[in-house]
């Protein structure tokens, strides 16, 4: 029988126990939260195709494409967590080595966020009129194209660096600019949507029930912005593992709520 004191000792690893808990333990918690959002998105997708059969085929195709990307992203995140928390038990050197599913999941998430923001840009173009339409739409498109560019650069750089302990090299040059561009485009969309909805609520032709609905949509738009911004800020703070899969999932759920 093994000595109880020996069993209580930390397993020798290339990283300290506290760092292991903060990073890989955080990635496990992030994966579990991600799966909750994925379950919500599955239900949202099912209800969308059930209730909105008359929507334009391109809109349906966009929803289907996002759902497929969301499913692929969830599978890669689960594979990543399994790799680092299960496989590494017998090969602790894996804790410092890169894994393809980590970086592919990042690329898939960038594509999913780009598609959602493209829909938001189209929404702004549809809602606005006059000179503001082209000005705000141009700003929004510029920002999410910048986010896409930084995202592609990030994915390429992650594969080039590969080792997890060197990923900090990609933070300042690609990851932080990507999240800043994403948060800025979200801010522009949210402010524009709130202004348009507020102008609509002041129209005397609307009933009190419609006004309450418009105000509820304003609250939803603000809450969505706060949630996606907080998620992006958290990922910038913990760039390697901790917030592995929540961002694209929140964007997809937010899109289906639109």
N, C-alpha and C positions, 0 to 999 in steps of 0.2 A: 504493500500500500504506500502511496506517495506521501511525503511529508506535507502536512497542511500549510506550513510556513512557505514551502517551495511553491505550492499551488497559488498562494496569495501574491507572489512576486509578479511584477510586470513582465510580460513577454518581451524579450529583447527585440527592438525594432530600430530602424534608422531614424525614427522620429520619437520625440518624447511622448509619454502617455497623455499629457495635457494637450499637446498639439494634435495628437491623433483624435482626441475627443472633439476638439474645436473644429477641425477640418472634416475628417471622414464621418464623425458623428453628426456634424452639421449637414453633410451631404445626404446621410440617411434620413434625417428629419425633413430635408428639402424634398427628397424623393417621395416621401409619404404625403407631404402637402401637395406636391405635383400630381400625384395619383388621384387625390380628392378633386382637384380642378379638372383633371382629365375625365373623371366620371361625370362631372357636371357638363363638360363640353359634349360628351357622348349623348347625354339626355337632350341638350340644347340642339344638337344636330338632328336627332331623331324628330324632335318636335318641329323643327324648321321645315323639314321635308314633308312632314305630315300636314302642317297647317298652311304652308305657302306654296302650294303646287303651281300657282299661276305666275310666280316670279320669273324674271327673265332667265333664260338658260345660262347666260354668262354668270349671273349672280349665283345660281345653283352650282355651277362648276367651281366658282371661287370657294364656296362653302365646302364642297367635297374635297377640293385640293387642300384647304386648310385642315380639314379633319384628317386627311391622309398624312400630312406633315406632322400634325399633332400626335398621331399614333406612332409614327416613326420616331419622333423625338422622345416620346415616353419610353419606347422600347430601348433606345440607346442609353437613356438615363438609368433605367433599371439595370442594364448590362454593366454600366460603369460602376454602380454601387455594388453589384454582385462581384465584380472583378476586384475592387479594392477592399471589400470587407470579408469576402469568402476566400477567393483565390490567394490573397496575400497572407492568409493564416499559415500556409505551409511554405510561402516564398515571400519573406518580408521585404525583399528588395523591390517588389512590385509597387510598394508605397511611394517610391521616388521616381518610378518609371512612368512615362506617358502611356496612354491607352487610346486607341483610335476612336472608340465610341465617345470619349469625352469631347474630342475636337469635331467629330461629325455632328454630334448633338448641337454644338455651338453654331455650326454652319446652317443646320436645319432650322434652328431657332431664329437666326437672322433672316432667313427667307420667309418664314411665317410672319414675323413682325413687319417685314417689308410689304407683304400682301395686305395685311390688315391696315397699315398706314396708307396704302394706295387707295383702299376703299374710303378711308377717312378724308383723303384729299378730294376724291370724287364727290363726297358728301358736301364738303365746303364749296366746291365749284357749283353744285346744284343749288345750294341754299342762298348764296350771295348773288348780288346783282350789281351792275355798273362797274366802276373802276376798282372797287374793293374785291370783286371776284378774281380778277387776274392778279392783283397784288398779293392777296393772302394765299391764293392757290400756288403762285410762284414761290413764295417763301416756304410754304409747307412742302412742296415737291423738292425744293433744293435741300431742305433739312433731312427729309427721309432718304433722298439719294445719297447724301453725305453719310447717313447712318448705314446704308447698304454698303457703300464703299469701305468705310472703316470696318464693318462687319466681315466683309470678304477678306480684307487685309489681316484682320485678327485671326480668322480661320487658317489662312495660309501661314501666318507667323507661328501659330500654335503647333502646326505640323513640323515646321522648321526647327523650332526649339525643342519640342517633344518632352523633355524631362520636366516633371511637375515643379521641382524646386527652382527652375529657371523661368517660370511663366511670368514672374513679376516684370520681366523685360518687355512683355507685350502690353502691360497695363497702361503706361503713360502715352505710348505712341498710337495705340489703336483702341483699346477697350474703353478708356475714359472718354475720348472724343466720340466714340460710337454711342455711349449712353447719354452724353451731353446733347448730341444731335437728336436722339430719340426723345429725351425729355423736353427739349425745345419745341420739337414738332408737336408733341402732345399738348404742350402749353398753348401753342397757337391754335390748334384745333379746339381745345376746350374753351378758350376765351371766345373764339369766333362763334362756337355753338351756343354758348351762354348768352352772348349779345343778341344773336338772331332769335333765340327762344324768348328772351326778355322783351324784345320789340314785339314779338308775336303776342305775348301775354298782355301787353298794353292796348291791343286792338279791341275796340269797343264792340266789335261784331262777334267776339267769342263769348261763350257762356261761362259761368263761374266754374262749372265742371271741367271745361277745356283749359281754363286758366290754371286750375289746380294741377292738371296733368302736365302742363308745360313747366310749371314750377318744380314738379317732381322730376321731370327730365333734366332740368338744370342741376338739381341736387345730385342726380345720378352721374351727370357728366363730370361734376367736380369730384365726386367720390372715385370715379374711374381714374381720373388724372392723379389723384393722391395715391391710389393703390399702385398704379403702374410706375409712378415716379419713385415711390418708396422701394419698390422692387428693384428698379434700375440702380438706385443709390446703394442698396444693400449688395448687389452683385459687384459694383465697383469697389466696395469695401473689402469683399472676400472673393477675389477673382479666380481662385483655383478650383475650389470644390463646394464651398458652403451653400451657395444659392444656385444649384445646378439646373433646375428645371422649371421654376415658377413663372419666369417672365413671359415666354411665349404662350404658356397655358393661360395666363391672365389676359393677354392680348386677344387670344382666340375667343375666350368667353366674353370679353368686352365687345368684340365684333359681332357675335351672335346676339348680344343684347341690343345692338344698334338696329 
